[in-house]
Amino acid sequence: MMRSLPHRGPISGVTNVTDRNGPCPKKPGAPLRTAPLYRPQFETVKENWPVRKKVTSRPGSVEGRRQGTGTRPCPAPRPIRGPCLYLELSDLASFPRFSYVTAASSEGFEEGDEGMSQYLAAIWKCRYFWLSLVQMDLRSRYRRSALGIGWSLLHPIAMTAILCVVFPRFFGGVNVREYAPSVLVGLCFWNFITSTTLLGSQCLINGERYIRQYPAPMAIYPLRTVLGSSFHFLMALFLVLVMRFAFIGFSGMPSFVTLIPTFVLIFAVGWSLAVLAGFVTAYFPDMQHIAEVGLQILFYATPIIYPTDKVGGKLGWIIHFNPLTAFIEMLRAPLLHGEFPDLGRVSLAALSTAAIAGAATLMLVRLQKKIIFQL
């Protein structure tokens, strides 16, 4: 004789959890062997996981039939993975696992410095989520590729080789052994800015399915983009170091310490640009195409393929006050010349980073609650 499963009691503690299929109909006075199938309910406890509730009645008895037990119980449903599948967004605050997310993502910057710290803490607590997204992006990008991640290194190397063949003829007295690392540094930085801006313009649109299901801080989706671009940026800088040691030598090693704050500023700029591009594109989809044209124009106003001291006139003034020039010179000074960056360049880079980060923060404050209606 088949033995039935014990009855599972009603839900306690949570009001919005319901059985999606509803209670099974039961005919009064039906024989024991033809007892109808039923779908057991769950009891949700403080740890947010369903557990089995014990009953004292024997299966098949009168009391057991009143409680819904029978000789042909339906199979137990699959466990509920988390309460967010059945609860409203307002009910998530009662669960410890999701309380920090709803509080920080909905009111993050409205309480001043304390709100900012809570928002950053919420981003850090979601680190396993956005790190898995970055890992998924890297795997899908190089899936079924012969070289794999080597393509991220082959592109700047090929461009540097082409530029070293063509452009030194237009600049008199340029040594290729010094020109090649300089061009590679500029291309590494430019590829980082371009990828964070163009890929960041689609970060919220690509993350729509996560935004609608998981109330995480909005800043993690641009962070997903900038982390992937930073990975390629660091690998390209490793090539610059190899070329530097091969062509120039090991002089000026103490100046490499300045690369740490330089990379922090560059990372902050990339994250801010991804936030701005993502929110603007969500409201104006044509912004991505406008950004492509603008970046192509800005490429020739940035000292990437030519030395800064070789350009004069009005174009020289534009290049001198270009904020991107400061970041490139902060990279070239320790890597190529073994010197500490100029304080004027550092100040211009810091002010530019603060301005762009402030604009991104303001956009997060104003639009993160409304962006879901634009996706």
N, C-alpha and C positions, 0 to 999 in steps of 0.2 A: 504493500500500500504506500502510495506516494505521500510524503509528509509535506505539509504546507509551511510557508515562511511565516514567521510571527508578524503580527500587525505592527505597523509603524504609526505612531501617534500623530496628532495634529501639530502644526507648526506653532512654536512659541517664541516670543521675543521679536519677531519680524512680521510686520503687517502686510508688506507688499509681496511676499513670497507666496505664489499660488501654483497649483498644479496646472500645467498648460493643457492637459487633456480633460481636466475636470474629473469628478468622481464617477466611477463606473456604475451603470444601472444595475440594480439587484432585484430580482423578482421575489416577492414574498412567498414563502412556502415552497421554494424550489428544492428538489432533492439534493442530498449532500454531494453526490457524484456529478451533478450538473451545476454546481455552484458557479456563478459567473466569474469571469476574470476581473481583476481590479488592479488599479495602478497604485502602488503604495506611495504614501506621502513621506516627507522627510521632516525631521526636526532639526532646526538650525540652532547651533549653540554659539558661544562667544567666540570660538576659534574659527567660525565661518565654514565649518565642514559638516556634512550630514552624518548623523550617527543613528544607530538602531536603538529603538526604545523597547524595553522588555515588557512582555505581557504575562500575566499569571494564568490565563485560560489555556486549556489544551486545544490543539488544532482539531477541528471537527466537532467540538462540543457545541451546545446551544449558545453559550456565552461567546465562544469563538466565532460562530456564524453571525452573531449580532455585531461583532467587531469587524467582520468582513473576511475572516479566514475561511479557507476551504481546501479541498483536496487538489484543486487545479489552479494554483496561484500563478499569476503572470510573472515572467522573469523581472528581477529588479532592474530598474533603469540605471544608466551609467551615472557615476557620481557627478555632482554639480561642481564644476571647477570655478569656484569663486562666486561671490554674491552679485557681481555686477551684471550677470546675465538676466536676473530676475528683479532687480531692484531699481528704483528710480535714482537719479543722480543725487537728489537731496538726501537719500537714505545712506549714501556711502560714508557720510561723516560719522555714523555710529559704529563703523568697523575700523579697528585700529590700523589695518593694512592700508586703507585708502583715505584716512582722515587727513594726512599731511598733503595729499595730492589736491583734494578739493579746496582745502583752505589756502594753500599757496598759489594754486593756479588761478583761482577766482579773485583773490584779493591781494595778490603778490606785492605790487609796488605801491599800494595805496596807503601804507602805514609808515612810509619813510625808510630809514636805514634798516629798521627791524624787518619791514616787509621785504626789502631786498635780500637780506640774509636768509629769510625763510624761503624765498623763491629759489635762491641758489641751492639751499639745502634740499629742496624738493627735487631740483634737477639732479643733484648728486645721488639721492635715494633712488632715482630712476635709472641709474647708470647701467644696470644690467639690460635694461630695455634698449637704450640708444646704442650701447656697445654691440648688441646683437644686430641692430639695424645696420650699423657700419660694416660689421663682418659680412652680413648678407649682401650689401652693396658691392663690396670688394670681390666676393665670390661670383656674383652674377655678372660682374663686368668682365672678368677674365675667364669665364667658363667656356670650355671647348676651344681655348686659344692655345696655339703652339708654344708661344713664348710666355704666355701668362702675364705675370706682373712685370716681366722684362719690357713690355711695350711702353710702360711709363718712363723707363730709362732710355729707350731707343729714340723716342721723339725729341727730347732736348739735345741728345747727342747728334742726331742727324741735322737738326736745324743749326746747331753750332758749327758743324762741319761745312754746311752750305754757306753760312754767313762769313766764315773765316776765309773761304775761297773768293768771295765776291767783294766784300766791303773793304778790306784792308787796302785795296788799290785806290780807293777814293780818299783815304786818309794817309797823307804822307808821313813816313817815319813810324808806322805802327808795327810793333813786333807781334807776330802771330802767337808766340808763346805767352804773351801777356794779354793779348786781345781775346783769345779763346776762353780762358776762365772768366774774364769780365762779361762776355756775352752769355756764357752759361749761367752765371749768377742772375743776370737780368731776365733770362728766359724762365728760370726756376720761379722767380718771384712773380713774373707776369702770368705764368700758367696757373699759379695759385690764386691770384686775384680773379682771373678770368673764370676758372672753374667754380670758385665760391659764388661769384655773381650770377653766372648763367645757370648752374645747377641749383643754386639757392633760390632762384626765381620759381622753380617747380617743387620746392621742398614741401610746402603746405598742400599743394595739389596732390602730390604723390603720397603724402601722409594722411589723406582724407579719411581712409578707412580706419586708421588708428585714432584719429582725432574724434571721430564719431563714437568710438567704443571705449576709449580710455581717457579719463580726464587728467591728463598729464600737462605740465607746463608747455606752452607753445614754443618756447625757445629751444627745446630739445630737437625739433625737426630741422631748423637751420644748423644746429650743432652736429647733427648727423652728416650734413654735407661738408662742413668745414673740417671735420675729423678725417673724412676720406681724402680730402684735398691736402690736408697736412701730412698725411702718410706719404703721398707722392712727392710732396715738397721736401720732406726730410730725406727721402731716398735720392732725389736729385742733388741736394746739398752734399750728400755723401760722395757723389761723383765729383763735385766741385773740390772737395777736400783731397780726393785722390789726384786730380789734375793739378791742384795747387802744390802738393808735396812733390809731384813729378817734375813740374816746370820751374817752380820758384824755390822750393826747399822748406826747411822747418824753422825758419826765422820768424820772430814775432808771435810765438805761441801764447804768451800771457794775454794778448788782446782777444783771444777766443772767448774769454769770459763774457765779453759784451754781447756775444751771440744769444745768450739766454734771455736777457730783457728784450733784445731785438725780436726774437721769435715770439715772445709774449705779446708784444705790440702788434706784430703781424697777425697773430692768431686772433686777437681782439678785433682787429680791422676786418678780417675775413668773416668772423662770426656776425659782426654788425652789418656788413654788406649783404650777407645771406638773409638776415632778418628783414632788412629793408626791401631787398629784391623779392622775397617771398610774399610779404604783405602787399606790396604795390602790384605785383603780378596777379594776386588773387582778386583785386579790384579792377585792374586794367590788364587784361591778358596780352595786349600788344606790347607791353613793357619789355618783354624778353627780347623781341626783335629790335626795339629801340636801343636796348643795352648792348646788343651785338654790334650795332653801327657805332655807338658811342665808344665802346672799347677799342674798335678798330682805329678810330681817330686818335684816341688817347695813347695808343701804342707808339705812334710817331712823335708824340709830345713827351715821351718818357725816354730817358737815356738808356736804352737796352742794346741797340745795335751800333751805337756810336758812343765814344767817350764824352763826358760832360764838358771837358775843357776844349773840345774841338768845335763847339757850336757857339756862335756869337749872334749879335743883333737881337731883334725882337724874339726870335725863336729861342735864343739863349735865356732871355728873361722868363719866358714861359716855362722852360725846363727847370730853371733855377727855383721858381716858386711852386713847382708841381709837388704836391705832397708825396706822391709815389717816388719821386727822386730821392727824398730823404731816406726812405726805407731801403732803396737799392744801395745808396752810399753807405748806410749803416752795415750792410752786408759785405760790401766790397772792401771797406777799410780794414777789417781784421783778416778776412779771407785772402785778399790779394796783396795787400801792402803791409800786413802785420802791425797796423796802427789802431789806436782807439778812435772811434767815430768823433766827428766834430760836434761840439755842443750845440751849435746852431741847428744842425741837421737833427739831432736828438730832440731838441725843443719843438721843432716843426713837426716831427713825427708824433710826439706825445700830444701836441695840441690837435693834430688831425685825428688821432685815435679817440681822444676825448669827445670831439665834435661828432664823429660818426657813431660812436657808442651811445652818446646822449640822444641822437636822433632815433637810433634803434630802440632804446629804452622807452622813449616817449611813444613810439608807435606800438610797442607791446602793451603799454599801459592803456592806450586809447582803443586799440582794435582787437586785442586778443579775445575778448568776450563776444565780439561781433563777427569774427572772421568765419565762423562756422556757417553763417548764412550766405557767404560768398563762394563756398566750395561746392 
